[in-house]
Amino acid sequence: MTDATANPVQPDGRKHGSLLQQDARIKRRNASEARFKFYGILAVATGLFFLVALLWAIISNGTGAFSQTYLTVQVELLESKLDKKGNRDIADIKKVSTFGYTPLIQDALLKEVQDRGIETEFAKKKDMKALISASAAAQVRDHVIANPDLIGQTVEFRVLASSRVDGYLKDRVSRESVARDKNISPAHLDLTDALVEAGVIKKIFNLDFILGSDASDTRPEAAGMGVSMLGSLFMMLVVLGLSLPIGVAASIYLEEFAPQNRWTDLIEVNISNLAAVPSIVFGILGLAVFIQFAHLPQSAPLVGGLVLTLMTLPTIIIATRASLKAVPPSIRDAALGVGASKMQSVFHHVLPLAAPGILTGTIIGLAQALGETAPLLLIGMVGFIASNYPEGVLDGFVAPNSAMPAQIYEWAKRADPAFYERAWGGIIILLVFLITMNIIAIILRRRFERRW
């Protein structure tokens, strides 16, 4: 037995160094690993930076939509203007349009200015209309129609201020930009400052943005997301009611029962291809099939749900098949070994074990459908087509309505900066819905997850 040499010679003639001493090759390898780690950390940091920048842009631009400027005025509901006959007949009261209420609100604002001793260059009530929203008259009119006994009294109303006044208090409108604006002047801003100090004008939480409906271009301060949120809800009900049973049934058949031949291979390839088809193609398909051929109501959540169902089915089928494949074959063999039929082994053993993945894939598919815009625009689900909530469940499915992403798109392309602010606010609401759906997916997955 011979002793091992201290520095054995390699076949190429080189000698090994000490194990505690790094040679040039090990140093290069360690340096390469260090660079790779650095690149990975840099990539993660870059992604986080852009994510934080995006969230900051959304929050900074959209939080203003959740507050709104209001004027508190004492409106004298003159009987001579609102109910000339004095019989409190609703039919007669409804004949008075918003044009009959506008002078009453302007009188109330002028009286507030005079009573509080605010100095202004405006002496006539019509000069102050730039401070009041165009929707204020409709707001007072609706309240009077609902409570006709108020006619003849002086009632305190909190009415919307104009979008220019709201933008001025939110730093969206500056005095430099007002100088080029025909709707408002610097003198109006001076009066606004005085009314803010007097407590007549206040900025409060805007619940109507969450619960309200879209508004015309002349009333951006009155626009809300409520009706479009309901439209998205009815669409998601259609998508869930159709895509989940159809997608799961198709997946079970293809994965567990269908023979492996060229026809099933063709179907699988087509399903994979459909998952990559642009969403606007499904919108064109829905327009041709559901509206032009089947004559279903245009702009209805039912049609939107059918279009999104076609778009979501490939995603659910792929996710469901992956979940079924993840179940170990031993589960199937054990069930068949104790006398269970093929269908019993699938529905009693395989499907419950695959349920977490199926639920996760379904919710992710629904979240993807919730954020789609292009298919809905093609079937007419644009903003400002529904000003009221649906009267019932059936009406919610077939009545014209919009959806959250389509509503955001409509606001983003309008000229008034108030709509642009509401578009960012709508993105916040949409993100809350998407995050909630993903949290539900995580909870369901952990709740039903089984380990083997």
C-alpha atoms as one frame of an Amber mdcrd trajectory, in Angstrom:
protein
   0.000   0.000   0.000   1.440   3.306  -1.078   0.767   6.750   0.287  -1.308
   9.134  -1.796   0.759  11.874  -3.270   0.259  15.363  -1.877  -0.272  16.835
  -5.308  -1.615  14.117  -7.629  -1.070  14.708 -11.305  -4.094  14.847 -13.647
  -4.009  13.141 -17.066  -3.388  16.497 -18.726  -0.337  17.043 -16.573  -1.851
  19.624 -14.202  -1.561  19.217 -10.461  -4.467  19.421  -8.021  -4.245  22.227
  -5.524  -5.456  22.158  -1.956  -9.187  21.645  -1.362  -9.142  24.748   0.801
  -7.637  26.866  -1.939  -9.770  28.050  -4.886  -8.255  27.731  -8.293  -9.078
  29.964 -11.247 -11.923  27.760 -12.541 -13.717  27.716  -9.188 -13.313  31.465
  -8.875 -14.846  31.962 -12.317 -17.721  29.634 -11.455 -18.409  31.402  -8.157
 -18.261  34.769  -9.905 -20.746  33.519 -12.516 -23.146  32.348  -9.790 -22.824
  35.671  -8.000 -23.622  37.533 -11.229 -26.644  35.306 -11.831 -27.938  36.003
  -8.322 -27.413  39.710  -8.877 -29.314  39.606 -12.172 -32.155  37.745 -10.475
 -32.340  40.233  -7.632 -32.184  43.092 -10.155 -35.032  41.559 -12.169 -37.190
  41.150  -9.065 -36.398  44.686  -7.924 -37.249  46.058 -11.384 -40.566  44.232
 -11.392 -41.398  45.475  -7.900 -40.431  49.020  -8.897 -42.810  49.041 -11.859
 -45.527  47.408  -9.774 -45.197  50.068  -7.071 -45.104  52.786  -9.743 -48.286
  51.412 -11.293 -50.088  51.156  -7.975 -48.953  54.661  -7.046 -50.240  56.034
 -10.355 -53.599  54.307  -9.902 -54.049  55.381  -6.287 -52.806  58.951  -6.726
 -54.979  59.549  -9.791 -58.038  57.604  -8.679 -58.595  58.396  -5.001 -60.010
  61.799  -5.905 -63.025  60.099  -7.467 -64.090  58.847  -4.029 -64.627  62.383
  -2.733 -66.929  65.014  -4.200 -67.656  68.707  -3.655 -71.160  69.669  -2.522
 -73.012  72.930  -1.865 -75.388  73.161   1.092 -78.168  75.641   0.341 -81.615
  76.475   1.683 -83.943  76.106  -1.301 -87.362  77.755  -1.132 -89.769  75.421
  -2.925 -92.197  78.021  -4.212 -95.694  76.729  -4.731 -96.216  79.257  -7.510
 -93.421  77.585  -9.487 -93.813  73.924  -8.646 -97.559  73.422  -8.090 -99.519
  76.279  -9.579-102.874  74.565  -8.993-102.021  73.805  -5.385-103.656  70.361
  -5.408-100.404  68.389  -4.887-101.202  66.194  -7.859 -98.101  64.180  -8.773
 -98.978  64.356 -12.465 -98.979  68.170 -12.341 -95.793  68.292 -10.257 -93.987
  66.045 -12.738 -94.823  68.468 -15.535 -92.375  70.950 -14.020 -89.033  70.179
 -15.647 -85.567  70.800 -14.266 -85.673  74.252 -15.889 -88.232  75.221 -13.268
 -85.971  74.127 -10.396 -82.723  75.707 -11.612 -83.718  79.315 -10.724 -84.725
  78.179  -7.216 -81.272  76.724  -6.578 -79.576  79.787  -7.968 -81.727  82.015
  -5.725 -80.730  79.888  -2.745 -77.030  80.219  -3.518 -77.322  83.984  -4.017
 -79.115  84.264  -0.693 -76.348  82.297   1.039 -73.756  84.697  -0.367 -75.726
  87.753   0.697 -76.631  86.463   4.162 -73.018  85.603   4.922 -71.763  88.972
   3.720 -69.451  87.525   1.106 -68.113  90.178  -1.245 -68.253  89.230  -4.914
 -68.561  90.931  -8.255 -71.556  88.778  -9.132 -74.831  90.524  -8.399 -77.196
  88.299 -10.346 -78.105  84.725  -9.592 -77.375  83.575 -13.134 -73.761  84.644
 -12.708 -73.297  81.906 -10.101 -74.582  78.991 -12.162 -70.984  78.030 -12.949
 -70.645  76.815  -9.340 -73.639  74.467  -9.505 -73.767  71.104 -11.216 -76.189
  70.604 -14.090 -77.568  67.618 -12.166 -78.531  69.678  -9.089 -81.933  70.601
 -10.509 -82.746  66.939 -11.225 -81.659  66.026  -7.710 -84.034  68.555  -6.134
 -86.841  67.637  -8.541 -86.625  63.936  -7.702 -86.754  64.741  -3.991 -89.817
  66.965  -4.424 -91.640  64.349  -6.511 -90.947  61.766  -3.797 -92.089  64.220
  -1.076 -94.694  66.596  -2.565 -95.650  67.884   0.907 -92.367  69.838   0.975
 -93.696  72.294  -1.612 -94.133  75.708  -0.039 -91.356  75.156   2.487 -87.676
  76.075   2.617 -85.660  72.866   2.625 -81.939  72.346   3.031 -80.360  70.508
   0.103 -76.847  69.256  -0.451 -76.368  69.533  -4.202 -73.389  68.749  -6.374
 -70.960  71.495  -7.260 -69.775  71.770 -10.846 -66.839  69.698 -12.074 -64.699
  72.856 -12.380 -65.256  73.738  -8.726 -64.592  70.152  -7.694 -61.437  70.099
  -9.792 -60.252  73.373  -8.279 -60.532  71.975  -4.742 -58.718  68.808  -5.833
 -55.926  70.747  -7.583 -57.065  69.376 -10.913 -58.041  72.857 -12.129 -55.666
  75.793 -11.727 -56.213  79.509 -12.094 -54.004  79.485 -15.178 -56.205  76.913
 -16.892 -59.372  78.737 -15.811 -58.200  81.826 -17.670 -58.709  79.836 -20.895
 -61.958  78.204 -19.758 -65.270  79.620 -20.967 -67.273  77.784 -18.287 -65.737
  79.442 -15.228 -63.621  82.488 -14.362 -61.063  83.394 -11.665 -63.802  85.407
  -9.930 -65.787  82.200  -9.510 -62.776  80.608  -7.845 -62.519  83.560  -5.446
 -66.173  83.059  -4.574 -65.519  79.338  -4.140 -62.750  80.052  -1.626 -65.078
  82.322   0.330 -67.889  79.727   0.330 -65.457  77.058   1.517 -64.470  79.238
   4.466 -68.152  79.857   5.196 -68.894  76.125   5.200 -71.297  76.289   2.247
 -69.002  74.259   0.000 -67.557  71.049   1.398 -65.744  68.040   0.017 -67.079
  64.761   1.410 -66.959  61.033   0.653 -68.615  60.302  -2.674 -70.824  57.262
  -2.152 -72.666  58.047  -5.392 -69.515  57.206  -7.336 -69.759  53.627  -6.060
 -73.546  53.278  -6.246 -74.517  55.703  -9.025 -74.814  55.432 -12.802 -73.033
  57.024 -15.718 -73.772  60.624 -16.657 -73.632  62.733 -19.791 -70.664  64.824
 -20.854 -72.196  67.910 -19.201 -72.437  66.231 -15.768 -69.152  64.426 -15.080
 -69.434  65.124 -11.353 -72.569  62.923 -11.233 -71.071  59.858 -12.927 -70.848
  56.619 -10.950 -69.954  52.936 -11.290 -72.914  51.303  -9.541 -75.018  50.306
 -12.553 -72.011  49.041 -14.532 -70.904  47.028 -11.487 -74.312  45.378 -11.494
 -73.962  44.707 -15.218 -70.636  42.965 -14.580 -72.257  40.935 -11.790 -75.023
  39.620 -14.058 -72.454  38.820 -16.739 -70.345  36.851 -14.282 -73.428  34.891
 -13.206 -73.985  33.880 -16.836 -70.329  32.975 -17.294 -70.217  30.947 -14.070
 -73.502  29.161 -14.785 -72.397  28.071 -18.264 -68.616  27.801 -18.331 -68.167
  25.799 -15.112 -70.464  22.817 -15.875 -69.632  22.747 -19.590 -65.896  23.138
 -19.040 -65.687  20.540 -16.261 -67.839  18.030 -18.166 -65.746  18.425 -21.325
 -62.526  18.072 -19.322 -63.679  14.901 -17.565 -64.697  13.301 -20.836 -61.472
  14.210 -22.655 -59.221  13.199 -19.786 -60.962  10.117 -18.395 -63.281   8.603
 -20.993 -62.355   9.750 -24.534 -60.246   7.313 -26.583 -56.871   8.535 -27.717
 -57.173   9.031 -31.462 -56.633  11.744 -34.015 -60.039  13.296 -33.370 -59.402
  13.852 -29.680 -55.916  15.109 -30.546 -57.498  17.593 -32.953 -59.933  18.736
 -30.273 -57.130  19.217 -27.748 -55.090  21.258 -30.220 -58.093  23.450 -31.021
 -58.791  24.045 -27.319 -55.206  25.149 -26.803 -55.419  27.421 -29.847 -58.706
  28.959 -28.686 -57.086  29.908 -25.383 -54.658  32.113 -27.344 -57.212  33.732
 -29.675 -57.526  37.528 -29.141 -60.613  38.448 -27.189 -61.892  40.776 -29.901
 -62.422  37.727 -32.145 -64.920  36.370 -29.608 -66.645  39.753 -29.674 -67.085
  39.539 -33.451 -68.357  35.975 -33.079 -70.859  37.043 -30.412 -72.050  39.942
 -32.568 -72.638  37.644 -35.542 -74.161  34.669 -33.707 -76.006  36.023 -30.673
 -77.193  39.408 -31.973 -77.435  39.230 -35.760 -78.458  35.568 -36.027 -80.182
  34.730 -32.725 -81.576  38.293 -32.325 -80.800  38.488 -28.634 -81.032  41.980
 -27.086 -78.042  44.154 -27.852 -75.990  45.577 -24.965 -77.541  43.065 -22.556
 -75.456  41.334 -19.857 -76.885  38.037 -21.130 -75.144  38.478 -24.488 -71.997
  39.742 -22.795 -72.001  36.690 -20.538 -72.385  34.329 -23.510 -69.472  35.970
 -25.320 -67.263  35.814 -22.232 -68.303  32.183 -21.697 -66.880  31.280 -25.112
 -63.683  33.090 -24.184 -63.408  31.499 -20.720 -64.175  27.876 -21.648 -60.672
  27.021 -23.002 -59.036  28.395 -19.857 -61.299  26.336 -17.578 -60.889  23.182
 -19.667 -57.096  23.427 -19.645 -56.975  24.112 -15.886 -59.426  21.286 -15.138
 -57.532  18.751 -17.240 -54.296  19.705 -15.516 -55.954  19.168 -12.136 -57.300
  15.763 -13.188 -53.869  14.717 -14.455 -52.324  15.705 -11.124 -54.360  13.053
  -9.298 -52.118   9.950  -8.930 -53.144   6.944 -11.061 -53.028   4.817  -7.902
 -56.256   6.521  -6.747 -58.044   5.310  -9.864 -56.501   1.843  -9.650 -57.446
   1.480  -5.982 -61.055   2.473  -6.661 -61.323   0.077  -9.584 -59.659  -2.639
  -7.523 -62.374  -2.592  -4.859 -65.139  -2.895  -7.460 -65.980   0.691  -8.352
 -67.018   1.468 -11.894 -65.092   3.894 -14.079 -67.645   6.648 -13.458 -67.671
   5.984  -9.707 -63.887   6.180  -9.520 -63.928   9.501 -11.375 -66.792  11.224
  -9.581 -66.263   9.761  -6.086 -62.473   9.874  -5.893 -60.699  11.721  -8.722
 -62.990  14.721  -9.042 -63.022  15.611  -5.300 -59.226  15.478  -5.237 -59.031
  17.721  -8.316 -61.618  20.185  -6.986 -59.098  22.751  -5.613 -57.402  23.112
  -8.978 -60.724  23.239 -10.783 -62.039  26.002  -8.514 -58.812  27.944  -8.837
 -58.847  27.721 -12.631 -62.500  28.715 -12.746 -62.033  31.791 -10.592 -58.951
  32.847 -12.547 -60.962  32.457 -15.749 -63.764  34.564 -14.296 -61.264  37.211
 -13.217 -59.878  37.308 -16.748 -63.389  37.665 -18.171 -64.226  40.416 -15.684
 -61.453  42.613 -17.055 -62.224  42.172 -20.752 -63.280  45.250 -22.724 -62.973
  44.630 -26.469 -65.702  41.922 -26.794 -68.152  44.058 -24.819 -67.591  47.123
 -26.980 -68.379  45.120 -30.108 -71.761  44.021 -28.762 -72.654  47.560 -27.679
 -72.029  47.458 -23.924 -70.731  51.023 -23.748 -71.178  53.698 -21.104 -74.257
  55.875 -20.609 -76.793  53.362 -21.885 -78.364  52.592 -18.517 -79.195  55.405
 -16.114 -81.165  53.334 -13.610 -80.868  50.037 -11.812 -82.719  47.069 -13.376
 -86.244  46.538 -12.089 -85.816  42.812 -11.487 -83.596  39.776 -11.994 -84.810
  39.139 -15.549 -84.398  42.800 -16.391 -80.845  42.622 -15.073 -79.982  39.984
 -17.667 -81.770  41.377 -20.743 -81.936  45.164 -20.191 -79.205  47.308 -21.809
 -76.315  47.877 -19.463 -72.577  48.409 -19.365 -69.720  46.693 -17.543 -66.884
  48.009 -15.408 -64.059  47.744 -17.981 -66.235  49.194 -20.746 -67.304  52.027
 -18.437 -63.679  52.802 -17.592 -62.818  52.872 -21.296 -65.659  55.281 -22.024
 -64.596  57.639 -19.245 -60.941  57.565 -20.302 -61.714  58.810 -23.808 -63.955
  61.721 -22.749 -62.564  65.228 -22.751 -63.428  66.469 -19.261 -60.650  65.800
 -16.695 -63.323  64.760 -14.174 -64.093  61.699 -16.303 -60.382  60.897 -16.484
 -60.249  60.974 -12.683 -63.251  58.662 -12.521 -61.587  56.267 -14.946 -58.723
  55.855 -12.475 -61.233  55.463  -9.642 -63.028  52.779 -11.642 -59.725  50.941
 -12.046 -59.377  50.901  -8.255 -62.833  49.332  -7.898 -62.059  46.801 -10.637
 -58.763  45.873  -8.970 -60.587  45.377  -5.661 -62.928  42.916  -7.401 -60.034
  41.074  -9.047 -57.994  40.870  -5.842 -61.067  39.618  -3.972 -61.641  36.878
  -6.548 -58.012  35.777  -6.350 -58.156  35.708  -2.548 -61.281  33.548  -2.756
 -59.422  31.213  -5.123 -56.549  30.865  -2.636 -58.928  30.245   0.281 -60.922
  27.622  -1.622 -57.762  25.902  -2.748 -56.445  25.636   0.793 -59.860  24.674
   2.143 -60.382  21.723  -0.211 -56.776  20.752  -0.785 -55.942  17.140   0.044
 -52.509  15.647   0.200 -51.598  12.112  -0.759
